[in-house]
Structure formats: structure tokens, C-alpha cells
Amino acid sequence: MDNKQIPHSVFGLIGQRLDYSFSRAYFTEKFENLGLEDHEYRNFEIKTEDDLLRFRESVTYNPITKTTNGKNEIIRGLNVTIPYKESMLKICDRLTPEAKTIGAVNTVVIEDNEWIGHNTDVYGFAKSLEPFLPIQQNALILGTGGASKAISYTLDALKVPHLFVSRNPQAEYSIPYEKVDNEVLKIISLIINSTPVGTYPDIEDRPDLPYDHITKEHILYDLVYNPSNTMFMKMGKVHGARVTNGYQMLVHQAEKSWELWNQ
């Protein structure tokens, strides 16, 4: 095929409130470093699930589109963030066994107009947790959204018993925030915030926990990465806990996404 006919490769992020997102800056720099001038990463701000379905249909019916400058382009892969990781299950044509078991998709590979749903959050979280292993006791996962499912899947694989903490607990192995007291924290080593609480611009917010009972025996892991030092992490540091944010998880899951898009 003549090089002039090869479509411009587009990748992107689907979700809401994407101005702060890590992915576009990360992949834009990656493409520049690799000299991939025909690659571009975009944010696709999707307001509702109906808009998500319409976006899927527009890509399906027009897989190769012509831009205003006359170039052809094709969307080859997508990352998915809040609040569509679970919605993407019914948007994809096919799911990997892992994504199906977890019940959340954060990476989509598009091949011949077929959308294949993957979950690279599992890989990213597992790699980022390695410096803190082994986990001596139990874990708490704050939140029950799409990201929490990948966290739970990983902890199961590591044989770390855990509970979900939610404002409105409904699922099995789920408790309300008011049940997290000193007695509970005595048998907990790892607390993961999988909610968006504390994300920029609401940087003073933090999950509702009894921080006075946090000790040096605890690890506070915040999936939030903007700001890099969240209030959740600051409260943990005050009491001697080890803390980390979600940046390394994002790096590892992004690299796994890139690997999948290029298989």
C-alpha cells in the first residue's frame, strides 16, 4: 500500500472530566520519543451512556474518516476511565476472560471493526503493589466501581482477604464507612482508595475514615494521582503509614495497553 494511503492511527481515552488525565500526555510523549508522527492520542469526553453508544456506532459505521486537512485516520485502540469501565462490557463485541470475570473494561483493542475488551488495571495494580508485598493481614477497598473490581481480582490472586467499603453497601463482603473503626483497622494492613474522592480540584477531600487509628503498620494506596500527594495520603503519613498514589499503576497499565494495541 502507498504510504499516502495508510490511515493516521488514533488512540484515545473515553470518560468524563478528562482534562486532568494522565493518558494523553503519557502517550503523546511516547509517540514523540518513538518517532511515530502518524500516531495521535485524544481525549473523548463522553457525557452519557447514550453518547457512548452513539460514539461506538459512529466509529463502526465510519472506521476510516477523513480529517479537515484531507488525511485519513482510523481509531485503533481506546482506554476507558470513570464512569464507563462497566458500561463498556455491553459496548464491546468480545471480552477477554479476565475482563469478563472482573466485570470491567479499561482497554479496548479495535481490529477489523471488532471491539475487544481487556482489563489492564489488574496488571498495573499488581506491578505497582510489588514493593509492598507480602501483605501481612487483610485489605479494605474503598469504593465499588469498575476500578475496585480489578483491585479485588488482584488481591484474590495474591490470596489477600479483603472487604469493600461503600456509602451504600449492597454487594457481598461490603461494609459501610461507619463500620470501619479501631477494631477493624487492627486486622487491616492495606487500604486502597478506588474512589475519585480527593481528585483535583477537590484536593481537600478524603475518604471518611478514623485516621487517628492509622499506624505505621498500615499501607494507604490511593488510585488518585492528581494531586500526587492526596489528603488521604497526607493523613496516613501523619500517623506513620506507608503511602503511595496511582501513578505507577497507570504507567504499567498504559504499557500493557500499548502492547495489546500492537499485537
N, C-alpha and C positions, 0 to 999 in steps of 0.2 A: 504494500500500500504506500502511496506517496505520502511523505511526512506532512504535507499540507492538509491531507485528509484525516490525519489522526486527531480525534477529538481531544480538546483540553480536558484534563482529568480534574474533577471537582470532588472534594470530600467535605464533610461538614458536621456540625453539631445541631441536634434537634432538642428544643426545650424551651424554657421560659427564663427571663432575667439573665440573658446570656452576655451582657456587656462585661461582666466580671470574669468570664470563663477562661480557663487555663488552655483549653484545646486549640483555639485558633492561633494564639501566639506561639504555642509549642510547635504545631505542625508548620506554620508559616516559616519559622526559623529552620526547622528540619528540612523543608523543601529547598530553602535558600542554600543551606550547607551542602545538600546533595546535588545542587545544580539542576533541580527539577523545575525549570521555568514553565513547563506546561502543566504543573500541578498547582492547585489552589484550595485553601480551606476556608469555609464560610460558616457563619452562624445563621441558622434557620430558626427564627423566633416564631414559635407556633402557639397561638393563643388558646385554642380549644382542641378537644379530641376530633371534632368535625373538621377543623382545619388540618389536623394531622392526616385524616383520611383523604382530604382533598389534595394535600401535598403528595401523598403516595400515588394517587390517581394521575396527577399531573406528570410525575416522573415516569410512571408506567406507560402512559399514552404518548409521551414525548421524550423517550430515553436520550435522544441526541437533539439538543436545541442549538439555535444559532443566536449568538450574542449581538449586541448593538454594533460591535466592531467587526462583525462578519465571521467570527470564529465559531466553530462547532465545539460544544462541550458536553460531557457526559458525567453524571454523578455515579461514582464507583463505590463509595463507602460512607457510612454515617456513624457518628457516636450519638448516644442518647442520654439525656440527663433529666433531672426533675422537671415536670412530673410524669414523664411518658415512658419510663422503663417497663412498667407493667402493661400500659396501653399498647406498646409495640408488639406484645405477644400475639395479638389478633391482627396486626397490620402485616406482619411477616408471612411469607409463603411457607417457610420452613424454619424450624428451630433446632439447634443442636440439643442433644440430650441434656447437657448441663444447663442451658438456658431454660429448657422446659421444666426440669426438676426445681430449679431455683425460683422460677416464676417471674423472671425479669430479664430484659434485653438491654444492653448498653452499647452494643456494636452491631452494625448491620453491614453485611457484605452483599453487594449487588452484582449478580452475574447473569447475563442474558435476560435482564428484566426480572429475575427472581430475587426476592429479598430474603436473605438467610440471617436469622437472629442468633447472635452469640452473647455470652456474658464474659467479658474480660475483667470485670471488677473482682471476681474470685482470684484470678491470677495476681492482679495488682495488690489486693489486700494481703494475700498470703506472703508475697515477696516483701512487702513493707513491714510485716509483722515479725520477720525473721530475727531482727536484733533483740526482740523482747522474749523470744522463746527460751525455755519452755514456760508456758503459763502455769503458775503453781496451783491456782484454785479455779474458781468459776468466773464467768463473764456476764456483764449486762450489756445489752444492745439497746440504746435509746432510739426509739422510733421503729415503725413497722412498714416503711415504704420499700421501694424497689432495691435501694442500696442495702437495707438491713437484711434482705433475703440472701444476698451474696455473702454478707458477713457471716450469717448463720450457717450457710453451707460450708464455708471455710472452717469455722470453728468445729463443726461436726467432723470434718475430715481430720482436724487436729486433736479430736477427742477432748475438746474443752466444753464442759457443760455450761449452758447459758440460758438466760431469760430475756425476753423482750420487755421493755418498759414503755408504756404508752399512756397518753392522757385518757384514752378511751379503750382500754384493753378488751379485746374480743377473742383474739387467737389463743390457742393453747400455749402454755408456757409464757404467758404475758401477765404483767402486774402493773398497777397504776404507780405514778411517781410517788404518791404519799406513802406507799408501802416500802420504799427504799429508805431504810433507817440504819442506825448504827449496827444492829444485829445482822442485817443483810450485808452491809459493807464489810463486816468481819470475815465473811466467807467469799468475798469477791477480790480478784486480782486485777481484772481488766474491765474498763468501762469504755464503750465505743459510742460516740455521738454520731448517729447516722441521719440526724435531722438537719435542716438548714438553719437551725437556731444559732445565732451569732455570726451569720454571714454578713458581709458588707452590704448595705450601710448600717445594719443594726448590730454594730460591733460590741455594744454593751450588754447584749442579751446573752443568756447562758441557760442550759438546761436546769430545771428546778430540782436540785439535789442537796442533801445535807453535807455541804463541803467541809464543815468543821470535823467530820468524821473520816475524811480522806487522810491517808497516811503515806509514808514512804514505801509501803508495801503495794501501793496501787499504781496502775498504769492508766493514764487517761489518753485515749486516742480519739482525736476529732477529725472526722472526714472533711470538715470545713477547712479550706486552705487560704481563704481571703476574708479576714486578715490571717497572716501566717501564725500569729500568736493570739489565739482567741481567748475570750474571757473564761471559757471552760478550762482551757489550758493554764491560764494565769492562776485561777483558783486552785487547780491541782498543784502547781509549783509552790504556792504559798505554804502548802502542807507537806511538801517534800516528795510528792508523787513524780514519777517519770511521765513525761508528756510528749506527744507528737501530733502533727497535723496530717492532712490527707495528701500532701504534695507528692510524696514518693509513691503512694498508691496510684495517683494519677499518671505519673511518669511510666510506671510499669504497665498499667492497663493500656496506655496510649501506644506503647511499643508493641504490645500484643495485638492491638487493633491494626497497626501498620503491617505487622507480619501476616495477619489474616487477609488484609486487602491485597497483598502481593503474592499470595499462594498460587 
